[in-house]
């Protein structure tokens, strides 16, 4: 019976892709975290609907379930509305129920994306932006509705623009 004594396989790197500039990204529900958030929100809403249909549920219980379902929808809408844009040398972060932030690329000295996984405060990623006039980096908490490849492609694009900006100055 024949047996293989040695096997060599050479893996070639894929041909380099043309540089693609990702200048706008947004959170969406087509991600693992987004699907989980949406599923929890739907389950909370179903509990509310069923508690309205069942006459045995008390008023206080109904109020608690309604507050829980409303909080789930507010959280879901807020996390799905997160968006980063790179426009005319300005890095912008927008969210529906929060403060929009803008950073001029000339002032940005460093970027860092940290993955915390599932944390208690609801932030899945923390995007840190170091600005020249501040001693501490500005931290932007991102929810679980982001796809990692979108974030890394956007940070690569911002990094290229930062290098271009530094070369011009």
Steps between C-alpha positions, in 0.01 A plus 500: 500500500652832396544780755607858460836571657528869420269757350594855407247760406590854402239763573513811290379833626197623310575777253483841666165670470486852365486749785140550592414800712223434751387849596170418667394210721202438719383243748243255373305198611674268255765414755516256787453767765233680300303180460516429872388856588215481250393156628491620863297804394250284311465262796437791738239637260331158478486484880328838498246391236426173680466677835242732343303199376513301826256640759692352798790743468482776759539870434843523663626200305366649179673831577833325564475299177403814305798693640731209419371474141528878451854503638595216263365692200678822603829313546458316169418814302788687659755224431382446141532874428874523577696625199853613414579723202816646358417821313737777387768425758250460783423180688135503613316272741120524510245320713124559528473541878842638577741775425655521155876543503732643234878487485727679253759256362776759549437478877480118522824336614393136552210260464431178689217249481458266797269199502352440847256229398175498695540746786260618767476859375383391154814611313645230279780709351673815623637732235770729646604815321806688625483870424798736515352747750377238750710289734251210516356329193132547424316172538192417294310191614359297213219251541486137393345579160833553320681263269870484578610498135307823435665672795850387409454602134382844613792540742742401221346769279524762775861392562586555133340844508691581821828400334414715199415792726829464690702481176336818370579695820 
